[in-house]
Amino acid sequence: MIHTTWFNPHFVSPHTDVLANSTLQANQWNLLERAESNTGYISVLENLDAGYRVLRCDHSLLGGEWLITDERRRQGITASEPIYSVFEILEAVRLVETPNNSAPDNEKSALVVGLGIGTAPKALVAHGIDTTVVELDPKVHEYATKYFDLPPNHVAVLEDAVSWVQNASTSATKQYDYIIHDVFTGGAEPLPLFTESFLGNLRSLLKPDGVVAVNYAGDLADSSTKQIINTINLAFDRQCRMFRDTEQSSEQSSEAEATDFLNMVIFCKNAADGKLEFRAPVEADYLGTVSRRHYLAPKKELELKFPTEEEMQEESVQTLTVDNLTEFEKKQIESAKRHWKIMRLVVPDFVWELW
């Protein structure tokens, strides 16, 4: 017992943090803080060589930001920039053309389900939008505030999103202009947050001309990914468009291309009034950042097609429901293995094993 608490770097304590950092810092990494929480092992780490900070939950990264160094200031970077473009693409929910586009941001409201490091909710707050964040893990919220500058002027709901959304949809006390659905999808996503019933309840929280953006990670060749994408599309009466966050690398091998694990953002309108279109961004949309100029507006060349009705008829299951959750959970094993391998390319093995 004494050996575990004093010499094991995986045991969380001030002493073992120092022990872990003795190896990490020798390799240009630094552990800032960590804790066991209700969703898993949560920690914050910096890469001192590349100059970025990340938030981890078990074997997945919830997000990260580039540190503002002298070199980056010389490049014109003076504000926080995320290391993953997908979180800025989610902000394009504000760019979707609606009859309410002319209303100022400070008269609008947003609901964010899933916090991560808080890139999207920070932007919504910066635009003056009344923002509510629903996050299950209090440590994720604490670290997003402490290490990633999540501002205090938002409503934080530290509860299970399924029950909160169900209760909110029943009471119908508030509806939102924008909803961002961005939950952990590291090969072991919280499937109840992608069911027909949850998405239906979520849609009821949108204003009649409201817009939702959903982040999902998976391989479109997998039946489970197609089924979840189809569930989202049908939940909003096919009033949706879907984009990948980056181009597929031309250097990928044929084997890698056959298993293209990617981040996708799905934008859907509540109103069935024609094709979903985006307005062009203006200077204020960029919030003084360089990366938003490149990634905020979804790119036509990165648009993806939804599975057709004919394709889905070939699947044994076409949508995710509460009744078939168990069947979907079994399919997560292979996806989780694939994501595990990807994460080992993003961060070296020894770092995962120490922090």
C-alpha positions in Angstrom: 0.0 0.0 0.0 2.8 2.4 0.9 4.6 1.5 -2.3 1.5 2.3 -4.4 0.8 5.7 -2.8 4.5 6.8 -2.7 6.2 5.3 -5.7 3.5 4.6 -8.3 3.2 7.6 -10.7 -0.3 6.5 -11.7 -1.6 7.1 -8.1 -2.9 10.7 -8.0 -1.2 12.7 -5.3 1.1 15.8 -5.1 4.1 13.5 -4.6 3.4 11.2 -7.5 2.7 14.2 -9.7 6.3 15.3 -9.1 7.4 11.7 -9.8 5.6 11.6 -13.1 6.9 15.0 -14.1 10.5 14.0 -13.5 10.2 11.7 -16.5 7.7 13.8 -18.5 9.7 17.1 -18.2 12.9 15.3 -19.3 11.0 14.7 -22.6 9.6 18.2 -22.9 6.1 17.4 -21.4 4.6 18.8 -18.2 1.7 17.5 -16.2 -0.3 20.5 -14.7 -3.1 18.7 -12.8 -5.0 15.5 -12.7 -7.9 13.8 -10.9 -10.1 10.7 -10.9 -13.6 11.9 -11.7 -17.1 10.6 -12.5 -16.3 10.1 -16.2 -12.8 8.8 -15.8 -9.2 10.0 -15.3 -9.0 13.7 -16.2 -5.7 15.5 -16.6 -4.1 18.6 -18.2 -0.8 18.4 -20.0 1.5 20.7 -21.9 3.9 19.9 -24.7 6.8 22.2 -24.1 8.5 21.7 -27.5 5.4 22.3 -29.7 3.8 24.7 -27.2 0.3 23.4 -26.7 -1.9 22.4 -23.7 -4.4 19.5 -23.8 -7.2 18.1 -21.7 -7.5 14.4 -21.4 -10.2 12.0 -20.3 -8.9 8.4 -20.1 -7.5 7.6 -23.5 -9.0 10.5 -25.4 -8.2 14.2 -25.8 -11.1 16.5 -25.1 -9.4 19.4 -26.8 -6.4 21.6 -26.6 -5.0 25.1 -27.3 -1.7 26.5 -28.6 0.2 28.5 -26.0 0.8 32.1 -26.9 4.6 32.3 -27.2 6.8 35.2 -28.4 7.2 33.4 -31.8 3.4 33.1 -32.2 2.9 36.7 -31.3 5.4 37.6 -34.1 3.1 35.5 -36.4 0.1 37.7 -35.4 -1.4 35.1 -33.0 -2.5 37.0 -29.9 -5.6 35.0 -28.8 -6.2 31.4 -27.8 -6.3 29.1 -30.8 -7.5 25.5 -30.6 -5.3 22.6 -31.8 -8.4 20.9 -33.4 -10.3 22.8 -36.1 -13.6 20.9 -35.4 -14.4 23.0 -32.4 -14.3 26.2 -34.4 -16.4 24.6 -37.2 -19.1 24.0 -34.6 -19.3 27.8 -34.2 -20.6 28.0 -37.7 -24.0 27.3 -36.2 -24.2 31.1 -36.0 -23.6 31.4 -39.8 -26.6 29.3 -40.8 -29.1 31.5 -42.7 -32.4 31.9 -40.7 -35.2 34.5 -40.6 -33.8 35.6 -37.3 -30.3 36.4 -38.7 -30.8 40.1 -38.3 -31.3 39.9 -34.6 -28.2 40.9 -32.6 -26.2 38.2 -30.8 -27.0 39.6 -27.4 -30.7 38.8 -28.0 -30.0 35.2 -28.7 -29.4 32.1 -26.5 -27.4 28.9 -26.9 -27.3 25.5 -25.3 -24.0 23.5 -25.4 -24.2 19.8 -24.5 -20.7 18.6 -23.6 -17.9 21.1 -22.7 -14.5 19.7 -23.4 -12.1 22.7 -23.1 -14.9 25.1 -23.9 -13.8 26.4 -27.3 -17.3 26.8 -28.7 -19.0 28.1 -25.6 -16.2 30.6 -25.1 -16.9 31.9 -28.5 -20.6 32.1 -28.0 -20.1 34.0 -24.8 -17.6 36.3 -26.5 -20.3 37.1 -29.1 -22.7 38.1 -26.3 -24.9 35.1 -26.6 -26.7 33.9 -23.4 -25.1 30.5 -23.1 -26.0 27.4 -21.0 -23.5 24.5 -20.8 -24.6 21.0 -19.7 -21.6 18.9 -18.6 -21.6 15.7 -16.7 -18.1 15.9 -15.2 -17.4 18.7 -12.7 -13.6 18.3 -13.1 -13.9 18.9 -16.9 -15.7 22.2 -16.1 -13.2 23.1 -13.4 -10.2 22.5 -15.6 -11.8 24.2 -18.6 -12.2 27.3 -16.3 -8.8 27.1 -14.7 -6.5 26.1 -17.6 -8.5 27.1 -20.8 -10.0 30.4 -19.7 -13.7 29.4 -19.8 -15.4 32.7 -18.7 -17.7 32.6 -15.7 -20.6 34.4 -17.4 -22.5 31.3 -18.5 -25.0 29.0 -16.9 -23.3 25.7 -15.9 -25.5 22.7 -15.5 -23.3 19.9 -14.1 -25.7 17.0 -14.7 -26.5 14.1 -16.9 -27.6 15.5 -20.2 -30.2 12.8 -21.0 -32.3 13.5 -17.9 -31.7 17.3 -18.0 -32.8 17.5 -21.6 -35.8 15.3 -21.0 -36.9 17.4 -18.0 -36.2 20.7 -19.9 -38.2 19.5 -22.9 -41.1 18.5 -20.7 -41.2 21.8 -18.9 -40.7 23.8 -22.1 -39.6 26.8 -20.1 -36.9 27.9 -22.6 -36.0 27.4 -26.2 -32.6 28.2 -27.8 -31.5 29.8 -31.1 -28.5 27.5 -31.2 -27.7 24.1 -29.8 -24.2 22.5 -30.0 -24.0 18.8 -29.3 -20.4 17.9 -28.6 -19.9 14.9 -26.4 -17.1 12.5 -26.0 -16.7 10.3 -29.1 -13.4 8.5 -28.6 -14.7 5.2 -29.9 -16.8 4.9 -26.8 -19.3 7.7 -27.1 -22.2 8.1 -24.7 -24.8 6.4 -27.0 -27.9 7.5 -25.1 -27.1 11.1 -26.3 -27.5 9.9 -29.9 -30.8 8.0 -29.7 -34.0 9.0 -31.5 -35.6 10.0 -28.2 -32.8 12.2 -27.0 -32.4 14.0 -30.3 -36.2 14.5 -30.4 -36.1 16.0 -26.9 -33.2 18.2 -27.9 -35.0 19.4 -31.0 -37.9 20.5 -28.9 -35.5 22.9 -27.1 -34.8 24.7 -30.4 -36.7 27.8 -31.4 -38.8 27.3 -34.5 -36.0 28.7 -36.7 -33.2 27.4 -34.5 -30.1 25.5 -35.6 -28.2 22.6 -34.1 -24.6 21.5 -34.7 -23.5 18.0 -33.8 -19.9 16.7 -33.6 -19.4 13.0 -34.2 -16.3 11.0 -34.8 -16.2 7.7 -36.6 -15.7 5.9 -39.9 -18.4 6.3 -42.5 -17.7 2.8 -43.7 -18.8 1.4 -40.4 -22.5 0.4 -40.1 -22.7 1.9 -36.6 -21.5 5.3 -37.8 -23.9 5.2 -40.7 -26.8 4.3 -38.4 -26.0 7.2 -35.9 -25.5 9.7 -38.8 -28.8 8.5 -40.2 -30.5 8.9 -36.8 -29.4 12.5 -36.6 -30.5 13.3 -40.1 -33.9 11.8 -39.7 -34.4 13.4 -36.3 -34.3 16.8 -38.1 -36.4 15.7 -41.1 -33.3 15.6 -43.4 -32.8 19.4 -43.0 -29.1 18.8 -42.4 -25.7 19.1 -44.0 -22.5 17.3 -42.9 -18.8 18.3 -43.2 -15.5 16.6 -42.2 -13.1 18.8 -40.3 -10.0 18.3 -42.5 -9.1 16.9 -45.9 -8.1 13.3 -46.1 -4.4 13.1 -46.3 -3.0 12.2 -49.8 -0.3 10.3 -47.9 -2.7 7.8 -46.3 -2.1 4.2 -47.3 -4.9 2.3 -49.0 -5.5 0.4 -45.8 -5.8 3.7 -43.9 -8.2 5.0 -46.5 -10.4 2.0 -46.1 -10.7 2.9 -42.4 -11.1 6.7 -42.5 -11.8 7.7 -38.9 -12.7 11.3 -39.0 -14.4 14.2 -37.1 -17.7 15.3 -38.7 -19.9 18.3 -37.9 -23.6 18.0 -38.8 -25.7 21.2 -39.1 -29.5 20.8 -38.9 -32.3 23.3 -39.1 -35.5 23.0 -37.1 -37.6 24.7 -39.8 -38.3 22.7 -43.0 -38.0 25.8 -45.2 -35.4 24.8 -47.8 -31.8 23.9 -48.0 -29.5 24.8 -45.1 -27.1 27.6 -46.2 -24.4 29.6 -44.5 -23.8 33.3 -44.7 -20.3 34.6 -45.3 -18.3 35.3 -42.1 -17.5 38.9 -41.3 -14.5 40.2 -39.3 -16.3 40.1 -35.9 -17.0 36.4 -36.4 -13.3 35.6 -36.2 -12.8 37.0 -32.6 -9.3 38.2 -33.5 -8.0 34.7 -34.2 -6.1 33.4 -37.2 -7.4 29.9 -37.1 -11.1 30.9 -37.5 -10.3 32.6 -40.8 -9.3 29.2 -42.1 -11.7 26.9 -40.3 -14.9 28.7 -39.2 -16.9 28.5 -42.4 -17.6 24.9 -43.5 -15.9 24.2 -46.9 -17.9 22.9 -49.8 -15.1 20.5 -50.7 -15.3 18.9 -47.3 -19.0 18.2 -47.4 -20.1 14.6 -46.9 -23.1 12.8 -48.1 -25.6 11.2 -45.8 -26.4 7.5 -46.2 -29.2 7.1 -48.7 -32.5 5.3 -47.9 -31.4 2.5 -50.2 -28.1 2.1 -48.3 -29.8 2.1 -44.9 -32.3 -0.6 -46.0 -29.3 -2.9 -46.3 -28.6 -2.4 -42.6 -30.2 -4.6 -40.0 -30.7 -1.5 -37.8 -31.3 1.9 -39.4 -31.5 4.2 -36.3 -30.3 4.2 -32.7 -33.1 3.8 -30.2 -33.2 3.1 -26.4 -34.2 -0.4 -27.2 -31.2 -1.3 -29.4 -28.5 0.4 -27.3 -26.9 -2.9 -26.2 -26.4 -4.0 -29.8 -24.6 -0.7 -30.6 -22.5 -0.9 -27.5 -21.0 -4.2 -28.7 -20.0 -2.5 -31.9 -18.0 0.2 -30.0 -15.1 -2.2 -29.2 -13.5 -2.1 -32.7 -14.1 1.7 -32.9 -12.4 2.2 -29.5 -9.4 0.1 -30.6 -9.0 2.2 -33.7 -9.3 5.4 -31.8 -6.7 4.1 -29.3 -4.2 3.6 -32.1 -4.9 7.1 -33.4 -4.3 8.7 -30.0 -1.0 6.9 -29.8 0.1 8.7 -32.9 -1.0 12.1 -31.5 0.7 11.7 -28.1 3.7 9.2 -27.5 3.1 6.0 -25.6 5.2 6.9 -22.6 3.2 10.1 -22.1 -0.2 8.2 -22.1 1.3 5.7 -19.6 2.6 8.3 -17.2 0.0 11.1 -17.1 
